[in-house]
């Protein structure tokens, strides 16, 4: 083939490729216009059903403003990548809202109108980088009546909560009625002055999150009547409640009130009060609702603490090696119910010295386990657990029972009152609380809804979240799903299922598992080769020492011929082993590069080719149908 023919053939191939490309573009616009396909493994660009439902209920326009300092963040590629992720999610939400959600992306340059608008929302830029450039990365919104809501900083570490946070902001701007949560707590969940540490403690993160979604009202531990405005009753470590309060809870549940009860046989966050310790009184950090539960055929044994050899978390103490603590449990997906919205999608829920839930065979309640241990779980007396702080000693007392134990469950069904004889007698019969009491209910008006958890430490910050200060703002970084579980439980009990699927989602930062596997394999081989080298060195030193000791002139510093030969042999062996180390490193890099080339071929060539063929096939089918 001469040069002219070759040039003609090349030009023809280019023309064919150009025609194919133009045809694919036209077919894409004609057939696939507006079609959006999420091909990511974790459906990162697919909105949750709850989000779609929430966006579909927007009656008046809502405008969201994304403030991102594009120019100031040019030297921070990770932040720019996450900002693009936020933009794409906002675009998905705008498309799903039917035009009711409007999105504006603003770069608040110094002395610009965008910066003035950010300042009007109360936003502040963060000084980052060597030059101290101010970077804004926040979201604000307004509704038709001028109400405002803001997310002051979109933390990349919080990506798993991104969709939830944006949906919550939209929910606030919709002016929907927030459910009222009544909180009775035996723990210092609201913070305040700690007499033990002599410091002011902040409220627990889970309470701060709950207050963003609900109208949380603290109730006295001796309350005689639960107000009718309370939609959800949250009982956190209800220790030593009087009969009148137990009766109020009983009647609230029977009236159809939803309840989240978190009891505990050994609450780590319930330290002994200083006055009680000084008085020599024994403090038992336990709580129970068995006065009510026994009448319903369910109970949490107050004397049992659950241990689990599979779910045990690893702890470390100063000066000691890390070890697994059988009473500190991290229940993963295999122990979380996937059929119930409160636990579906969660990664891990951590517990500390939890109890377990038992149901009688004749209980009128339907008990749906939400969180369970592994079969390698067992029980020890709570008093023994309190007296055994050493994890190793705790393990010696552990015997697995071969069946999972239930740590949290949803209880539904019709039940009788736990006070069959009516309200308990009280000395203050003429008190306002008594006169406001409603008619006694001997049985429930329908099915009750009680979510029971056999641990209260599950709500404490130390079990699931680390809190950092960022320019005076508290930024929680969760390492477990405890907060999600509790908020999900409140959402479910409050009757709103729109926000249930918005937590615990995967992030867009996916590890290269195959590359990591290649590196681990190479690191293993490197470690083995290094171990051989160290062993050869130790053996050589021993042989040299033996040869030195066997010499008649042991005091001389000159090497004997045998010692010189041994050193030469080790040097040659060292060179050989070093060559093996270099070969292992080269093989690792070569395998990673080969994998990268294959991925490039698939991404650059194969995937566009497949999409082009699909578009052409669709165009052909459409023409045939038209004919």
Buried (B, 14 or more C-beta within 10 A) or exposed (E): EEEEEEEEEEEEEEEEEEEBEEBBEEBBEEBBEEEEEEEEEEEBBBBBEBBBBBBEBBEEEBBBBBBBBBEBBEEBEEBBEBBEBBBEBBBBBBBBBEEBBBBEBBBBBEEEEBBEBBEEBEBBBBEBEEEEBBBBBBBBBBBEEEEBBBBBBBBBBBBBBBBBBBBBBBBBBBEEEBBBBBBBBBBBBBEEEEEEEEEEBEBBBBBBBBEBBBBBEBBEBEBBBBEEEBBBBBBBBBBEBBBBBBBBBBBBBBBEBBBBBBBBBBBBBBBBEEEEEEEEEEEBBBBBBBBBBEBBBBBBBBBBBBBBBBBBBEEEEEEEEEBBBBBBBBBBEEBBBEEBBBBBBBBBBBBBBBBBBBBEEEBBBEBBBBBBBBBBBBBBBBBEBBEBEEBEEBBEBBEBBEEBBBBBBBBBBBBBBBBEEEBEEBEEEEBEBBEEBEEBBEEBEEBBBBBBBBBBBBBBBEBBBEBEEEEEEEBBEBEBBBBBBBBBBBBBBBEBBBBBBBBBBBBBEEEEEEBEEBBEBBEEBBEEBEEEBEEBBEEBEEBBEEBBEEBEEEEEEEBBEBBEEBBEEBEEBBEEBEEBBEEBEEBBEEBBEEBEEEEEEEEEEEEEEEBBEBBBEBBEEEEEEEE
